[in-house]
Amino acid sequence: MAQLNFDATQVAPQATLDPVPDGWYTVNIIESEVKPTAKEGAYLQLICQIMTGQFVGRKLFVRLNIQNANPVTVEIAYQQLSAICHAVGVVQVQDSSQLHGKPFEIKVIIRPPGNGYDASNEPKGFRKCENAQQMQQPAQQMQQPAQQPAMQQYQQPAQQPAMQQYQQPAQQYQQPQYQQPAQQPAMQEQPAQQMQQPAMQEQPAQQMQQPAAQQVQGQAQLPPWMQPKA
């Protein structure tokens, strides 16, 4: 007996999936690893994910017996691997990860149940995907929206406050120097006009000089016998 402390209501039950129907499917490799066999061998497991159609998201498994006591089995495995390499356009492979994320087409059939195993899909062929480049573009577009907000969150907070802190004090400092002092002297021109008003009051001095001039002119007009003797 083992204590589990497990609540099955917190975990969704595993769904039982039937094999997909026979046919060609557009897939890409999402995982790969080498696993040991029961008889001192090893096989390369490629997990392929369907990219289009009714069964998009479903996984198909390709197992290649690259280490086996039977040389014919090994030859078949490398022939299948070569077909996959040509289908994805990578013929020189140092690591299985070089095959990941590249669309190609795989043909599967339904293998009937037997030897204690349920029915499953078995790969029977590999070929190039005609619109492989177009299939890769949506994957790149899905990555861009995830990157753009990160840049915006990094740039905008760093730039906007710096611009506001630099511009606003400069404007507040320039307004008293250029606007207000230029207007105040214009308002103080009234005393200069008041200083000019006394010049208008010089008329009485001129009027005082006019009678003296008239007296001199009046003496010049007397007859000779009335003029005073020198």
C-alpha positions in Angstrom: 0.0 0.0 0.0 1.2 3.5 -0.9 0.0 6.9 0.3 -0.7 9.2 -2.6 -2.6 12.2 -1.3 -3.9 12.7 -4.8 -7.1 14.6 -5.8 -8.3 13.3 -9.2 -10.7 16.3 -9.5 -7.6 18.6 -10.0 -6.3 16.6 -13.0 -8.1 16.0 -16.3 -8.4 12.3 -17.2 -6.2 11.1 -20.0 -8.2 10.9 -23.2 -8.2 7.8 -25.4 -7.4 8.8 -28.9 -8.1 6.6 -31.9 -5.5 6.4 -34.7 -6.0 9.0 -37.5 -7.3 7.7 -40.8 -4.9 6.4 -43.4 -3.5 9.2 -45.6 -0.9 11.9 -46.1 -0.5 14.6 -43.3 1.6 17.7 -43.1 3.7 17.5 -40.0 6.9 18.9 -38.4 9.2 17.2 -35.9 8.9 18.7 -32.4 10.9 16.2 -30.3 13.5 13.6 -30.9 15.6 11.2 -28.8 17.4 7.9 -28.9 15.9 5.2 -26.7 17.2 1.7 -25.9 15.4 -1.4 -27.1 14.7 -4.5 -25.1 17.4 -6.5 -27.0 20.6 -4.5 -26.6 19.7 -2.1 -29.5 18.5 1.5 -29.8 16.0 3.3 -31.9 15.6 7.0 -32.9 12.1 8.3 -31.9 10.7 11.3 -33.8 7.5 12.9 -32.5 5.7 14.6 -35.4 2.8 17.0 -34.9 0.1 17.4 -37.5 0.0 21.1 -38.7 -3.2 21.3 -40.8 -6.6 19.7 -41.4 -9.1 18.1 -39.1 -6.4 16.4 -36.9 -4.2 19.5 -36.3 -2.2 19.1 -33.1 -2.3 15.3 -33.1 1.0 13.5 -32.7 2.5 10.8 -34.9 5.4 8.7 -33.7 8.3 7.5 -36.0 10.6 4.9 -34.6 13.8 4.0 -36.5 15.8 1.0 -35.4 19.3 2.5 -36.0 21.0 -0.1 -33.8 19.8 -3.7 -34.2 21.2 -7.2 -34.5 19.5 -7.6 -37.8 21.3 -5.6 -40.5 18.2 -5.5 -42.7 16.3 -3.7 -40.0 19.1 -1.1 -39.6 19.2 -0.6 -43.4 15.4 0.1 -43.5 15.8 2.5 -40.6 18.5 4.6 -42.3 16.5 4.6 -45.6 13.6 6.1 -43.8 15.8 8.6 -42.1 17.3 9.6 -45.4 13.8 10.1 -46.8 13.0 12.4 -43.9 16.2 14.4 -44.4 15.5 14.9 -48.1 11.9 15.9 -47.3 12.9 18.6 -44.9 15.9 19.7 -47.0 18.7 18.8 -44.5 21.0 16.1 -45.9 24.0 16.5 -43.6 22.8 15.9 -40.0 25.0 16.1 -37.0 22.2 16.2 -34.5 18.5 15.2 -34.7 17.5 18.7 -33.6 18.5 20.0 -37.1 15.3 18.3 -38.4 13.0 20.1 -35.9 10.4 22.6 -37.0 10.6 21.9 -40.8 7.3 21.0 -42.5 7.1 17.8 -44.5 4.5 15.2 -45.4 4.1 11.8 -43.9 1.9 8.9 -45.0 0.4 6.7 -42.2 -1.8 3.6 -42.1 -3.7 2.1 -39.2 -1.9 -1.0 -37.8 -4.5 -3.3 -36.3 -4.2 -4.3 -32.6 -2.1 -7.3 -31.6 0.3 -8.7 -29.1 -1.3 -6.8 -26.3 -1.2 -3.4 -28.2 -4.1 -1.3 -29.3 -4.4 -0.1 -32.9 -1.9 2.6 -33.8 -0.6 4.6 -36.8 2.4 3.3 -38.7 4.4 5.5 -41.0 4.8 4.3 -44.6 6.2 7.2 -46.5 7.8 10.6 -46.4 7.9 13.4 -49.0 8.5 17.2 -49.3 5.8 19.7 -48.5 4.9 21.8 -51.5 4.2 24.9 -49.4 6.9 24.4 -46.8 8.0 28.0 -46.8 4.4 29.3 -46.4 4.0 26.9 -43.5 7.0 28.3 -41.7 5.9 32.0 -42.0 2.9 31.6 -39.6 5.2 30.2 -37.0 7.4 33.3 -37.3 4.4 35.6 -37.1 3.3 33.9 -33.9 6.6 34.7 -32.3 6.6 38.5 -33.3 3.6 39.6 -31.2 5.2 38.0 -28.2 8.4 40.0 -28.7 6.9 43.4 -29.6 5.2 44.1 -26.2 8.4 43.3 -24.4 10.2 46.0 -26.4 7.5 48.4 -26.0 7.5 47.9 -22.2 11.2 48.4 -22.1 11.5 51.4 -24.4 8.4 53.5 -23.6 8.8 53.8 -19.8 12.5 54.6 -20.3 12.0 57.3 -23.0 8.8 59.1 -22.1 9.6 60.2 -18.6 13.1 61.3 -19.7 11.6 63.5 -22.4 9.0 65.0 -20.1 11.5 65.7 -17.4 13.8 67.5 -19.9 11.2 69.5 -21.8 8.9 70.7 -19.1 11.5 72.4 -16.9 13.1 74.0 -20.0 9.8 75.5 -21.0 9.0 76.8 -17.5 12.5 78.3 -17.3 12.2 80.1 -20.6 8.9 81.7 -20.1 10.0 84.3 -17.4 13.1 85.3 -19.4 11.6 85.9 -22.9 7.9 86.7 -22.4 7.3 88.6 -19.1 10.4 91.0 -19.1 9.6 91.9 -22.8 6.1 92.9 -21.9 6.8 94.9 -18.7 9.0 97.6 -20.3 6.2 98.2 -22.8 3.7 98.8 -20.0 6.2 101.3 -18.4 6.3 103.8 -21.3 3.6 106.0 -19.7 6.1 107.9 -17.5 8.1 108.8 -20.6 5.0 110.4 -22.1 4.3 112.2 -18.8 7.8 113.6 -18.9 7.0 115.2 -22.3 3.9 117.0 -21.1 5.9 120.0 -19.4 7.2 120.7 -22.9 3.6 121.6 -23.8 3.5 124.1 -20.9 6.2 126.4 -22.4 3.5 128.4 -24.2 3.2 131.1 -21.4 6.8 132.0 -21.7 6.3 132.7 -25.4 3.1 134.6 -24.7 5.1 136.9 -22.2 7.5 137.8 -25.0 4.8 138.9 -27.4 3.8 142.1 -25.4 7.4 143.3 -25.3 7.7 142.8 -29.0 4.5 144.7 -29.6 5.8 147.6 -27.4 8.9 147.9 -29.4 7.0 147.9 -32.6 4.6 150.5 -31.1 7.5 152.9 -30.4 8.8 152.5 -33.9 5.5 153.7 -35.3 5.4 157.2 -33.4 5.7 160.4 -35.5 9.0 162.0 -35.5 8.0 164.9 -33.2 6.7 162.5 -30.6 9.8 160.4 -30.4 12.0 161.0 -27.4 15.1 163.0 -28.1 18.3 161.1 -27.8 
